[in-house]
Amino acid sequence: MANATEQSEAGTWGVTKTQVLALAAHVDTNATYQADNVYSPAAGVTRSIKDSDIIQWIKDVAASVDVRLNRRTRLGEEARTRLETAAQSVIAVGAAAYVVDAHYPARASTNSQVSYGEVLWTRYREGLDGLVSTLEELLAEADTEDTGSSLSAAGGFPPPAFPDDFHTRY
């Protein structure tokens, strides 16, 4: 598994178009659809979902997850890897919600409780909230472990001061 910096740079956390489309198997990315008259009243206007659209939605959702889990770099490598692996499925679900709502734009509404896109988005938000809670718990556990630092039970010493021309840093 790549480290947090590599995952952020890649922008997708390793989530692929195939993983996203597995959650939206009914969406045909090779098809061109007649645009809904509600949104495009001009005759003959079509729409389609391109691979580049899906990759961009993965990156958008991954960026949101990255921001919410930005403190994961404070975790040990094993805990961080587990959290990042769990985040991949959350990212795939969030991106699938975009795909489904793009496929059925007339159903993509905040008031629609029966839309599959809404179901996926709710799963994404709940999954992300769960990841954030897990991160907080892991960070709390890491803060309580005895690391053998100067602040352990063996004694406490103030941090060293390094003076410069303007102020003292601690």
Backbone bond lengths (Angstrom), bond angles and torsions (degrees), N, CA, C in turn:
res aa  C-N    CA-C-N  psi(-1)  N-CA   C-N-CA  omega(-1)  CA-C   N-CA-C  phi
1 M - - - 1.462 - - 1.519 109.24 -
2 A 1.298 118.10 136.32 1.452 123.00 -179.43 1.519 110.21 -71.95
3 N 1.333 115.80 155.71 1.465 118.12 178.15 1.522 110.18 -75.37
4 A 1.338 115.34 173.64 1.467 120.72 -173.60 1.523 111.87 -60.09
5 T 1.319 117.76 -39.14 1.457 120.57 -179.32 1.521 110.75 -65.60
6 E 1.330 117.23 -45.16 1.461 120.50 178.90 1.521 111.19 -61.70
7 Q 1.337 116.52 -39.39 1.466 119.66 -179.90 1.520 110.77 -66.27
8 S 1.336 117.25 -41.14 1.451 120.11 179.77 1.523 110.41 -64.75
9 E 1.331 116.44 -40.48 1.456 120.14 -179.35 1.523 111.06 -66.03
10 A 1.309 116.94 -40.81 1.463 119.99 179.68 1.523 110.18 -64.69
11 G 1.306 116.76 -31.27 1.455 121.17 175.77 1.505 115.68 83.58
12 T 1.323 117.43 -10.72 1.458 118.71 -176.19 1.529 112.44 -120.22
13 W 1.295 119.18 -7.89 1.468 124.04 -177.26 1.525 111.05 58.22
14 G 1.295 117.13 23.70 1.457 120.20 179.22 1.519 114.43 85.34
15 V 1.320 117.51 3.32 1.462 121.22 179.29 1.531 108.08 -78.27
16 T 1.321 115.97 134.07 1.455 120.99 -177.43 1.520 112.04 -109.29
17 K 1.310 114.30 163.55 1.470 121.23 175.90 1.528 110.05 -59.70
18 T 1.321 116.79 -37.36 1.467 121.50 179.95 1.526 111.09 -61.45
19 Q 1.329 117.33 -42.26 1.462 120.74 178.48 1.526 110.98 -63.71
20 V 1.307 116.36 -41.12 1.465 120.77 -179.48 1.527 110.51 -66.58
21 L 1.323 116.39 -46.58 1.462 119.79 -177.66 1.522 112.27 -69.79
22 A 1.317 118.26 -20.08 1.466 120.17 174.79 1.527 110.42 -64.21
23 L 1.320 116.98 -27.06 1.462 121.70 178.16 1.528 112.15 -86.85
24 A 1.323 116.08 -11.45 1.464 121.47 179.27 1.523 108.28 -133.29
25 A 1.318 115.42 56.26 1.472 121.64 -173.74 1.524 112.82 -61.80
26 H 1.311 118.28 -23.15 1.460 121.47 -178.42 1.533 112.80 -78.52
27 V 1.319 117.44 -8.19 1.460 121.01 -178.63 1.523 109.07 -89.32
28 D 1.325 116.34 124.18 1.457 122.13 178.16 1.524 107.96 -99.63
29 T 1.335 116.04 108.42 1.467 119.32 -177.85 1.525 112.44 -77.76
30 N 1.318 117.68 -6.86 1.467 120.92 177.86 1.520 112.10 -93.53
31 A 1.305 117.75 -5.15 1.466 121.53 -175.70 1.526 110.94 -93.53
32 T 1.300 114.69 155.30 1.459 122.01 172.29 1.520 106.44 -114.41
33 Y 1.308 116.33 130.85 1.459 121.68 -175.25 1.525 110.50 -109.00
34 Q 1.305 114.19 148.43 1.450 119.63 172.40 1.516 107.16 -69.29
35 A 1.299 116.54 128.79 1.457 120.21 -179.21 1.518 110.23 -65.38
36 D 1.325 115.68 144.36 1.459 120.13 178.35 1.521 109.56 -64.80
37 N 1.325 116.61 134.59 1.457 120.47 -179.45 1.516 112.72 -62.63
38 V 1.316 116.83 -25.72 1.455 120.06 179.43 1.527 110.40 -63.15
39 Y 1.335 116.56 -38.77 1.450 120.48 -175.77 1.522 113.00 -97.25
40 S 1.317 117.48 -26.89 1.458 122.00 -178.41 1.524 109.08 -136.37
41 P 1.314 117.55 86.00 1.459 119.46 -175.11 1.526 113.51 -67.91
42 A 1.315 120.06 -17.15 1.466 121.10 -179.18 1.528 109.87 -69.18
43 A 1.324 115.38 134.55 1.469 120.58 -178.94 1.521 109.96 -68.01
44 G 1.322 115.60 144.14 1.456 120.71 175.56 1.516 115.12 83.94
45 V 1.308 118.71 1.47 1.465 121.04 179.51 1.520 108.27 -78.22
46 T 1.310 115.57 131.67 1.464 120.24 -179.91 1.518 110.31 -122.14
47 R 1.329 114.25 167.27 1.463 120.89 177.54 1.520 107.70 -142.51
48 S 1.307 115.48 156.32 1.457 120.61 175.97 1.523 108.74 -152.18
49 I 1.309 115.03 162.30 1.467 120.81 177.52 1.522 106.23 -106.95
50 K 1.323 115.32 116.11 1.456 120.77 -177.68 1.530 110.46 -94.32
51 D 1.325 115.84 158.08 1.464 120.97 175.88 1.523 110.72 -56.16
52 S 1.320 116.71 -39.36 1.465 120.36 -179.87 1.530 111.34 -63.94
53 D 1.339 117.07 -32.74 1.467 120.30 176.22 1.524 110.13 -63.55
54 I 1.329 116.08 -45.62 1.466 120.69 -177.63 1.519 110.33 -64.56
55 I 1.331 116.90 -44.14 1.472 120.51 178.65 1.531 109.82 -61.23
56 Q 1.317 117.49 -41.12 1.467 120.12 179.14 1.522 111.20 -65.43
57 W 1.339 117.93 -39.11 1.468 120.02 177.57 1.523 110.70 -65.72
58 I 1.323 117.25 -37.76 1.469 119.98 175.56 1.525 109.22 -60.28
59 K 1.325 116.96 -45.72 1.469 120.88 -179.78 1.525 111.40 -63.81
60 D 1.330 116.78 -39.91 1.467 120.21 179.43 1.530 111.31 -63.20
61 V 1.326 115.85 -47.17 1.465 119.65 179.86 1.527 110.03 -67.06
62 A 1.328 117.50 -40.88 1.461 121.34 179.55 1.528 110.87 -62.39
63 A 1.322 117.16 -36.78 1.467 120.23 177.86 1.523 110.96 -64.19
64 S 1.323 116.17 -40.10 1.462 120.21 177.51 1.523 111.12 -63.96
65 V 1.327 116.25 -43.27 1.466 120.85 178.24 1.525 109.77 -64.46
66 D 1.320 116.82 -41.81 1.462 121.64 -179.73 1.528 111.27 -58.60
67 V 1.316 115.95 -42.65 1.464 120.25 179.24 1.532 110.88 -64.76
68 R 1.330 116.44 -45.03 1.470 120.05 -178.82 1.526 112.70 -66.96
69 L 1.340 117.17 -28.92 1.469 121.01 -177.06 1.532 111.50 -108.08
70 N 1.321 117.40 25.11 1.458 120.22 -173.43 1.527 113.57 -62.30
71 R 1.307 118.71 -23.75 1.471 120.72 -179.41 1.529 112.41 -82.89
72 R 1.332 117.79 4.65 1.465 120.20 -179.22 1.522 112.04 -63.98
73 T 1.321 117.50 -21.32 1.458 120.39 -179.28 1.528 111.53 -66.74
74 R 1.308 117.97 -14.78 1.473 122.21 177.42 1.525 112.20 -81.01
75 L 1.327 116.53 -10.78 1.465 120.75 -179.08 1.528 110.30 -82.46
76 G 1.313 114.68 160.74 1.447 119.94 171.17 1.520 109.16 -66.86
77 E 1.316 116.33 163.01 1.463 120.02 -174.42 1.523 112.84 -61.41
78 E 1.335 118.14 -40.71 1.469 120.39 -178.03 1.526 111.25 -64.51
79 A 1.327 117.07 -47.24 1.467 120.94 -179.29 1.530 110.31 -66.29
80 R 1.321 116.98 -40.20 1.469 120.60 179.46 1.529 110.45 -63.73
81 T 1.324 117.09 -41.96 1.465 120.90 179.63 1.523 111.13 -62.44
82 R 1.335 117.14 -42.67 1.474 120.21 178.15 1.521 111.00 -62.82
83 L 1.321 116.76 -43.48 1.464 120.85 179.92 1.527 110.78 -64.41
84 E 1.313 117.76 -42.88 1.460 121.41 -179.32 1.529 111.48 -67.58
85 T 1.316 116.73 -34.82 1.466 120.21 176.81 1.531 110.17 -65.80
86 A 1.320 116.59 -42.66 1.471 120.47 177.06 1.523 110.96 -64.71
87 A 1.325 116.97 -33.53 1.465 120.71 -179.68 1.523 111.98 -65.77
88 Q 1.321 117.21 -28.63 1.461 119.92 -179.27 1.530 111.80 -59.71
89 S 1.321 117.19 -42.31 1.466 118.46 -179.96 1.526 111.26 -69.60
90 V 1.312 117.13 -33.80 1.464 120.70 177.76 1.529 109.74 -65.58
91 I 1.319 116.49 -41.92 1.466 120.86 178.69 1.528 110.35 -63.61
92 A 1.319 116.91 -42.85 1.470 120.52 179.19 1.528 111.05 -61.15
93 V 1.314 117.70 -41.67 1.468 121.48 179.45 1.532 110.28 -65.36
94 G 1.329 116.78 -43.83 1.468 119.65 178.81 1.517 112.47 -62.29
95 A 1.324 116.77 -43.39 1.468 120.38 178.87 1.529 110.90 -66.93
96 A 1.334 117.30 -35.91 1.467 120.61 177.73 1.528 110.72 -63.86
97 A 1.324 117.00 -33.75 1.464 119.84 176.87 1.527 110.28 -62.45
98 Y 1.336 117.29 -40.45 1.466 120.58 175.70 1.529 111.13 -62.23
99 V 1.337 116.49 -44.01 1.466 120.65 -178.99 1.526 110.61 -60.90
100 V 1.316 116.74 -47.62 1.469 120.58 -178.11 1.523 110.46 -64.50
101 D 1.318 117.36 -42.77 1.462 119.18 179.56 1.528 112.01 -68.22
102 A 1.322 117.85 -30.90 1.463 120.08 175.57 1.524 110.70 -71.74
103 H 1.317 116.37 -32.19 1.462 120.76 179.32 1.532 110.89 -71.03
104 Y 1.317 116.46 -38.17 1.465 122.44 179.68 1.531 109.59 -121.61
105 P 1.330 119.26 70.67 1.461 119.97 -174.78 1.525 113.90 -63.27
106 A 1.328 118.06 -26.60 1.464 119.91 179.98 1.521 111.33 -68.74
107 R 1.333 116.84 -23.13 1.458 121.02 179.45 1.527 112.13 -93.81
108 A 1.312 117.91 -10.10 1.467 121.98 -177.24 1.514 109.16 -78.49
109 S 1.304 115.32 89.73 1.453 121.49 -176.85 1.514 109.30 -141.81
110 T 1.321 116.37 146.34 1.462 119.22 177.69 1.520 111.78 -70.50
111 N 1.326 117.08 -17.36 1.462 120.31 179.86 1.523 112.82 -92.43
112 S 1.316 117.41 -7.12 1.457 120.79 -176.75 1.519 110.49 -87.23
113 Q 1.315 117.46 109.37 1.461 122.06 179.63 1.525 111.95 -90.98
114 V 1.315 117.78 -4.53 1.456 120.27 -177.92 1.524 112.08 -105.26
115 S 1.315 118.08 -3.22 1.452 122.07 -179.49 1.525 110.27 -71.60
116 Y 1.335 116.37 133.88 1.461 120.45 176.46 1.528 110.02 -63.63
117 G 1.330 116.82 -33.66 1.463 120.26 175.50 1.515 111.46 -60.42
118 E 1.325 116.61 -39.99 1.468 120.85 177.82 1.521 110.99 -66.57
119 V 1.318 117.19 -39.02 1.470 121.02 176.96 1.524 109.72 -61.45
120 L 1.329 116.85 -46.46 1.464 120.43 178.83 1.523 111.35 -63.15
121 W 1.331 117.43 -41.82 1.464 120.51 -179.16 1.527 110.61 -64.96
122 T 1.311 116.86 -39.14 1.472 120.20 177.03 1.523 110.15 -63.51
123 R 1.327 117.16 -42.44 1.468 120.45 176.81 1.523 111.04 -61.82
124 Y 1.323 116.58 -40.31 1.468 121.10 178.00 1.531 110.60 -60.92
125 R 1.334 116.29 -50.20 1.469 119.59 -177.88 1.521 111.40 -63.12
126 E 1.322 117.38 -42.37 1.470 120.45 178.02 1.523 110.68 -65.34
127 G 1.325 116.95 -40.55 1.460 120.72 178.33 1.521 111.85 -64.32
128 L 1.326 116.61 -42.13 1.459 120.56 178.97 1.525 111.19 -66.18
129 D 1.322 116.70 -42.14 1.466 119.72 176.55 1.529 110.71 -61.27
130 G 1.328 116.91 -38.83 1.459 121.05 176.67 1.518 112.22 -64.22
131 L 1.338 116.81 -39.96 1.459 120.24 177.03 1.524 111.64 -64.42
132 V 1.315 116.79 -41.27 1.462 120.58 179.03 1.536 109.67 -63.72
133 S 1.329 117.50 -42.56 1.467 121.16 177.61 1.527 110.87 -62.02
134 T 1.324 116.40 -42.71 1.456 120.45 178.29 1.521 110.63 -63.25
135 L 1.313 117.05 -41.88 1.467 120.76 177.71 1.523 110.65 -59.53
136 E 1.329 116.47 -45.94 1.465 120.05 179.48 1.530 111.32 -60.67
137 E 1.334 116.56 -41.82 1.468 120.33 178.20 1.523 111.22 -64.05
138 L 1.312 116.98 -44.44 1.465 120.46 179.70 1.525 111.45 -64.21
139 L 1.322 116.67 -38.59 1.465 119.85 177.68 1.529 110.85 -67.13
140 A 1.328 117.00 -38.79 1.462 120.52 178.01 1.527 110.54 -64.23
141 E 1.330 116.79 -41.58 1.465 120.59 177.40 1.516 110.69 -64.08
142 A 1.319 117.62 -40.86 1.459 121.40 -179.80 1.523 111.17 -65.46
143 D 1.340 117.21 -33.92 1.467 120.88 179.27 1.518 112.59 -70.17
144 T 1.336 118.16 -25.36 1.459 120.68 -177.45 1.519 113.04 -91.21
145 E 1.345 118.09 -9.70 1.460 120.17 -179.59 1.520 110.45 -76.33
146 D 1.346 116.60 143.40 1.447 122.39 177.05 1.521 108.14 -79.74
147 T 1.320 116.34 111.97 1.457 120.53 -177.64 1.519 112.37 -95.89
148 G 1.340 117.41 -0.56 1.454 119.92 -179.13 1.516 112.51 77.37
149 S 1.311 117.19 17.46 1.459 120.82 179.97 1.520 109.69 -76.52
150 S 1.306 116.19 177.91 1.456 120.63 -178.99 1.525 112.10 -65.19
151 L 1.315 117.79 -11.96 1.458 120.81 179.06 1.529 112.31 -100.67
152 S 1.331 116.75 15.15 1.452 119.48 178.28 1.520 109.94 -79.28
153 A 1.322 116.76 -179.11 1.458 121.41 -175.99 1.521 113.20 -62.25
154 A 1.325 118.59 -18.87 1.464 121.41 -178.78 1.523 111.73 -69.64
155 G 1.259 119.27 -19.76 1.462 121.18 179.02 1.502 110.38 158.26
156 G 1.309 115.97 161.82 1.453 120.30 179.62 1.511 110.09 -127.27
157 F 1.282 117.64 128.21 1.451 122.73 179.24 1.513 108.06 -125.32
158 P 1.319 117.13 143.98 1.466 118.62 178.77 1.528 109.80 -67.78
159 P 1.307 116.02 154.24 1.461 118.52 177.72 1.526 110.22 -66.03
160 P 1.319 118.19 150.81 1.458 120.07 -179.45 1.521 111.18 -68.60
161 A 1.332 115.98 147.09 1.458 121.80 178.35 1.520 108.45 -103.77
162 F 1.315 116.40 135.69 1.458 122.41 178.05 1.529 108.08 -119.86
163 P 1.320 117.32 99.91 1.467 118.93 -178.25 1.532 111.39 -73.08
164 D 1.330 114.78 148.22 1.452 120.54 170.55 1.516 107.47 -134.86
165 D 1.283 119.62 -166.26 1.458 121.90 -174.89 1.521 114.31 -69.31
166 F 1.331 116.90 -24.37 1.463 118.61 -172.31 1.516 113.99 -108.16
167 H 1.292 118.23 -38.64 1.461 120.45 -174.94 1.520 109.80 -161.01
168 T 1.314 115.62 174.88 1.455 121.48 177.90 1.515 107.88 -103.80
169 R 1.318 116.77 131.89 1.451 121.21 178.49 1.526 108.92 -100.85
170 Y 1.294 114.91 141.04 1.474 119.53 176.98 1.482 109.17 -117.19
